[in-house]
Amino acid sequence: MHILRIRIYQPQAHYRVPFTYRRRHTYPISPYSTVIGFLCNVLGIDDQSKPEYQQLKKIKISIAGRFGSKTTEYIWFRNLSESAHVGRFGSVENRSVGGHIEHIGGQSPTRIDILDDVHLVIHLAHESEDFLGLIKNSLENPDKRLEILHLGRAEDWIVLEEVSEVMKVSKFCVKIMDKNFRYFFWIPEKIWVPDGASDNYGAFEGLLYRLPSFWTVADYEQTRNRHGQRIFEYVSAKLNDGLFGGMLFLCDEVKRSFLYDEDVKLPVFLANF
């Protein structure tokens, strides 16, 4: 098994919690589906029948991150109801306001939570060193990208702080540590671990979520529209705030051992999809 580390900075980001509407809440770090979509963008995967996508399905992902502050903004969402259109334009037939033609419908103000000063540390693990090398080369020379490289909304552009060399998993050690890492982590129910580490995610605290991961696009063969309705697969994971310690109920400390990256001084929890 080989590992590639990516460190990303974003001035602002929004990783939407999908079941929030009147106020758009954000996860504190990117969910798995967002990182997978980012990799599809980087690799130019616009068709899930491509061999690169089949390789991507075998990847393991660890996500850690922190942010400086959170702000709430007002944005306008388009409301396509007839009553909203009439309220904006006065009649169904009219689309002009102040001499300017506008989109149909009305506008509804919505609050949205924005993370500021975001730092993400993403570890990608794969059996193929060549595939991780392809991701590395595509990040450094993104000539295959489908869109501007972003994580979250289309406007949440990224700055690559580091793209490491492809490393063997043996470079990473297994540790047991009581510490406040001051990073958020996703701790998946199914953790890929090397020999000597624990996959018992019950040993770690956190809020339980069902997170989207990979997806298929409905009716893609007929429409060839990669932006069509997505049918997601889901994984269970805990959102941990980085505080490890005080777990006195555990009889066997090995249960909370984890893979550790000495270079960035952070645990690594690789989701085994």
Secondary structure, 3 states (H helix, E strand, C coil): CEEEEEEEEEEEECCECCCCCCEECECCCCCHHHHHHHHHHHHCCCCCCCHHHHHHCCCEEEEEEEEEEEEEEEEEEEECCHHHHHHHHCCCCCCEECCEECCCCEEEEEEEEEEEEEEEEEEEEECCHHHHHHHHHHHHCCCCCCCCCECCCCCCECEEEEECCCEEHHHCEEECCCEECCCEEEEECCEECCCCCCCCHHHCCCEEEEEEEEEEECCHHHHCCCCCCEEEEEEEEEEECCEECCCCCCCCHHHHCEEEECCCCEEECEEEC
